[in-house]
Amino acid sequence: MFEPDQRVTVDLSGLIVQGVAFSQNVQKALGTIVRQVSADPPVYLVDLVFSFKGIKRVEVPEARIHQP
């Protein structure tokens, strides 16, 4: 379980967010947990340190989130 304001790395490889497809190379994007948006399955809103093609916040399954 992750907490708001916690620094994490997220694996965005292969995800499509708002029409943007992330390449297989985006496996360790730095970000900060904003809040949990779903409990089953656990999904978190993450504020990314760097934007990717204008995408700054993404919803990420817990399995793709790791401690830095």
C-alpha positions as CSV (number, residue, x, y, z in Angstrom):
1,M,0.0,0.0,0.0
2,F,1.3,3.5,-0.9
3,E,0.6,6.8,0.8
4,P,0.0,10.3,-0.7
5,D,3.2,12.3,-1.3
6,Q,5.3,9.1,-1.3
7,R,8.1,9.1,-4.0
8,V,7.9,6.1,-6.3
9,T,9.0,4.8,-9.7
10,V,6.4,3.5,-12.1
11,D,6.6,1.1,-15.0
12,L,4.6,2.8,-17.8
13,S,5.9,0.5,-20.6
14,G,3.1,-0.7,-22.9
15,L,0.4,1.5,-21.3
16,I,-1.8,3.8,-23.2
17,V,-2.9,6.9,-21.3
18,Q,-5.1,9.6,-22.9
19,G,-4.1,8.3,-26.4
20,V,-0.4,8.3,-25.6
21,A,1.3,4.9,-26.0
22,F,4.3,4.5,-23.7
23,S,7.3,2.6,-25.2
24,Q,8.9,-0.4,-23.6
25,N,11.7,1.9,-22.5
26,V,9.6,3.8,-19.9
27,Q,10.1,1.3,-17.1
28,K,11.3,3.6,-14.3
29,A,9.5,6.9,-14.4
30,L,9.8,8.9,-11.2
31,G,6.7,10.2,-9.6
32,T,4.7,11.0,-6.4
33,I,1.6,9.2,-5.2
34,V,-1.4,11.7,-5.2
35,R,-4.1,9.2,-4.0
36,Q,-5.5,5.8,-4.4
37,V,-8.3,5.8,-7.0
38,S,-9.4,2.2,-6.8
39,A,-9.2,-0.5,-4.1
40,D,-10.0,-3.6,-6.2
41,P,-7.8,-3.8,-8.1
42,P,-5.5,-1.2,-6.4
43,V,-4.8,1.7,-8.7
44,Y,-3.1,5.0,-7.8
45,L,-3.0,8.4,-9.3
46,V,0.7,9.4,-9.7
47,D,2.1,12.8,-10.5
48,L,5.1,12.3,-12.7
49,V,8.3,14.3,-12.3
50,F,8.6,14.7,-16.1
51,S,5.7,15.0,-18.5
52,F,5.5,12.6,-21.4
53,K,3.9,14.2,-24.4
54,G,1.9,16.5,-22.1
55,I,0.9,13.7,-19.7
56,K,1.8,14.7,-16.2
57,R,-0.6,12.5,-14.1
58,V,-1.4,8.9,-14.7
59,E,-3.5,6.2,-13.0
60,V,-1.2,3.2,-12.5
61,P,-2.0,-0.3,-11.1
62,E,-0.2,-1.1,-7.9
63,A,1.8,-3.9,-9.5
64,R,3.6,-1.3,-11.7
65,I,4.6,0.9,-8.7
66,H,7.9,0.4,-6.9
67,Q,10.0,2.1,-4.2
68,P,12.8,4.1,-5.7
